Amino acid sequence: MKNDPLAQFREGQVRPAQRSAAASSGKRPYEAYDKKGRPCPYTEILCTAQPSQSPQSRFFLAAVFSADFDEAFTLLYSFMAVEVRGRNLREVRQAIQQGRCEFIQEYHENEFLPPGKDAPVIESIRFITGEKLDDILSSHKASK
C-alpha cells in the first residue's frame, strides 16, 4: 500500500482487519452516525426494518433525553417525534442538536460487523406521529 498523505483526513476508512472480516462475511463496518461534523440541512434516519426518513433540520424543535443515561433520546420535529434507543448515544444526540449530522442508522447484525464495546450503537428507531405526537408536543410546550 502506498503512503497516503491524506490518510489522516479520511474518515470512515476500513482498517485491514475489518476489511478482511467484511469481505468474508459480506457485512460492512457499522457507524451509528455521521462523524464528519459538517453542517447539514437534513438528517437521514436509516432504518433496517421500516422505511427510512430524512427530515429537514429547520423542522427540528428539541431533543428530550436524560442527562444521566445515554441509552435513549427523542427528537422532536414539528410533524413527528423520533425515539432512538441504544447505547453510548450522547455524541449522536449532540451531533444532531448541533445540526452537524447527515445520518443516523440502526444496527442490525445481519448487515453490519459488530461495533466496538464503547462505540455508539442505535438498536431501535421509532417514528411517532398523529395523536401520540400531539400529546408529546403539548406537554413539551406546557413545560416551557
N, C-alpha and C positions, 0 to 999 in steps of 0.2 A: 504494500500500500504506500502510495506516495505521501510525502509530507504535505499536509493541507494547512496553509497559513490562515485560513478562515475557520478552522475546526472549532476554535474556542467560541465562535459566534453562532454556530449552528446549534439549534435546539431540536430535541426530539429525535436525535440520531440514535440508531440502534447499536448497542455495544456488540462486539463479536460473539459473546456468549448468548446474548438474546437473539442475534441473527441466526445462529445455528439452531437454537430451540424453536424459533419461529418458523424456519424453513422446514424442519422436520414435523412440526405439528400443524402447520398451516395457520397458526394463530399469530396475531400481531401484538406488539407491546401495548399495554394499557396506559392511557393518560386520562385522568379524571376531568381535566380542564386545560384550556389554552394557557400556557405559561409564558407566552411571548410578551404580554403586558402592553400591547398596543391598544389605543382607543378603538372601540368597535361600536357601530351604530345598532347592533343587534347581538343576541346571544343564541346560538344554535343549541337546542336542548335535544340531544341524541339519545333515543331510547332503543332498547333491544326487543321489547315485546309489544310495542304500541307505536303509532305514528309519532315522529319527532316534530318539534315546533321550533320556530325562530322568531320570538317576539323582539320588537324594536326596543332599544334601551330607553327611548323617550316615554314609553308607557310604564316603565319600572317605577314603583312608588316607594317600596321599602323592603327590607329583609327582616324577618322575625326569627330570632334564634336565642339560645341560652348562652350566656357568657361563660358558663361553667362546663358546657359539654359541646363536643364537636361532631356529634352523631347525626344531627338534623338541622335543617333550616327551611323556612318557607319564603319564597319570593312573591311579593305582591305586585301584580300588574293591574292596570285599570280594568282589564277584562278577564283576568284569571289569576289564580294563585298556583304556585308550583311547589309542591312539597318534595324536598330532596332528603334522602336518608342514606347513611353510610358510616364511614369512619374517617377521622382526620380531615374534616371538611372546612376548617376555619379559613385556610388560604383560598379555597374555592369560592366561598361566600364573599370574602374580601375582594377578590378579583372582579366578581360581578358587581359588587357595590361601587367599585371604583370605575366601572364602565370599561374595563380592560380585559374582557374575557370573551373570545369569539365563540367558544363552545364549552359545554359540559357534556359528559357522556356516562351512561350506565355501564357498569362492568358486568360481563357475562362470561363465565368460564369456557363456554364453547367458542367464543370469538377472540378472547384475549389471553395472553400469557398472564400468569399470576402476578399481581403487583407486589411491590416490596412491603414489608411489615409496617413501616411507618408512612407509607405513601397514602395520599388521599384516595378513597375509593367510594364511588357512588353506587350503592346497592339497589336503590329504587327511586323512581321519579313518578310522582302522581300529579296530574293536572286537575285543578278544582275550578269548576265553572257553575253558573246557574245560581240556585238558591243558596247553596253552601258558600259560594263566593260572596254573595250579598251579606250573609251573616259575618263572614270574616272581615270584609271591608267596613261594615257598620261598626263592629267592635273596635277596629283599628282607628276609625275616625273619632269615635267616642273617647278614646284614650288620649287623644291629642290635646 
